[in-house]
Amino acid sequence: MAYRSIAAYSGILGALYAGRTYVPLNPRFPLERTREMIRHSGLRDVVVGKECLAYMLRLMPEMDQALRLFVLEDAGMLLSKPHEMIKVEKLPANNRPEQEVQHAESAYLLYTSGSTGKPKGVPVSHKNLMAYLDHINKNYDFDPQDRFSQTFDLTFDLSVHDLFVCWLNGACLVVPSGDTPLAWSKYIRDQKISVWFSVPSLAVMLGKMRLLKAGAFPGLRLSFFCGEAFMLDTALKWQEAAPGSQVINLYGPSEATIAISEYRLKAEGKNQEINGILSIGRIFPEQRHMIVDEKGQQMQTGEKGELLLSGSQVIGGYFQDRENTEKAFVRIKEQSWYRTGDLAVESRNGNLCYLGRLDTEVKISGYRVNLYEIEHLLREKLALESVAAYHTLNPGAGGSLLLFYTRPGIDESHVMQTCREMLPWYMVPEKFIFVPDFIYNANGKIDRNKLMQQYL
């Protein structure tokens, strides 16, 4: 539990060095969500940055399991049992772990949005992570003189790329102090960032603020983007702002360890895209993919369907969650495949194009969000039986998160406050819309598209 501090990064390295699995917690998440992550993971030890001590004190009273809190300096406070606070002293040099970790053991455990109202645990093994790092290091010319950006929270798996690609190459990780578009632009220039990584929507924000002027970022030489659809026009604007940089569009769900496909933007010449969305390129050669129809039959080149992934980067299943594992992972020809829920098509040259989601999961500011989770919360906390969340499709720019409901007379400010208390910031709806009744499709499901057409 630390945020952009020495405690955050030394905590991760220390956990792995001791042969443990690290579970990133986020002080910007609601208390109840963090409690659920702690309960479900079964963790017992928490490395706490001083910037998160106040948050931890609010969190602890309702925890039903004993925790040991490790702080890097005197916190000046005491915790009542069963919790224990330990001040971490400087450790002797040349300490060595008692034993080497096994490849199958988890390096980290992240939580993603789940349809039951509870986040799903994604355990990524050392084998999964090393497969990704080996590919990235082999295919890009990183240098010890590089200065890496760090735009992601540690609860977002793309942060793992920043940390370990940087450290494995002896480079410098530059931790920012601000999050505004102007601060990011200044950060790139003043901190002499050479390797950039962010969600595409951050580039969109910089563009809207007219900060992607030609030659604005001459020091960038590698620019990675991942986490949501990357619009071709945004990619070209970034290329113009960073003329000396190679622009790479990465794709991959958390279950496939950070990213599993790549497309390198052509500064000159025709780039592959569909509906303005830049191609996600080719699956890494060490991994496997398949596109199938609704019945699980493999599609031919040029036919759209659901993208399935397999290989050394793909996890074996969710943490202590058999039900969701059986839904998302299937066995085909004695091999495990992960159902991404992403609609895709493969061209004759082997490049993949992303066409959207098959289900209710969407990407907001790079975070994967299951709309059912928002609906489940409001049904449970506010007795809103008829409620439907909708995310307007505006790839690259993030879109808008809306909420339709049929209960008249409810105080919208109370609904908003409940959302802010129980959900991360990126899952809080921007607008609440009352409708007399919902519109349903032939399968008896709420027709969100027709709701949008009729009431907006």
Salt bridges, closest charged atoms under 4 A:
GLU32 OE1 - ARG35 NH1 3.56
GLU32 OE2 - ARG39 NH1 3.17
ASP45 OD2 - ARG20 NH1 3.34
ASP45 OD1 - ARG68 NE 2.78
ASP64 OD1 - ARG39 NE 3.84
GLU73 OE2 - LYS50 NZ 3.94
ASP141 OD1 - ARG221 NH1 3.38
ASP146 OD2 - ARG221 NH2 2.62
ASP153 OD2 - ARG28 NH2 2.90
ASP179 OD1 - ARG4 NH2 3.09
ASP190 OD2 - LYS186 NZ 2.45
GLU255 OE2 - ARG368 NH2 2.89
GLU262 OE2 - HIS135 NE2 2.74
GLU286 OE1 - HIS135 ND1 3.21
GLU286 OE2 - LYS138 NZ 3.19
GLU306 OE1 - ARG339 NH2 2.92
GLU323 OE2 - LYS327 NZ 3.54
GLU326 OE2 - ARG322 NE 2.88
ASP342 OD1 - ARG357 NH1 2.54
GLU346 OE1 - HIS289 NE2 3.03
ASP359 OD1 - ARG357 NH2 2.97
GLU361 OE2 - LYS120 NZ 3.77
GLU361 OE1 - ARG357 NH2 2.87
GLU361 OE1 - ARG368 NE 3.92
GLU373 OE2 - ARG33 NH1 2.64
GLU375 OE1 - ARG379 NH2 3.51
GLU375 OE2 - ARG448 NH2 2.31
GLU380 OE2 - HIS376 NE2 3.89
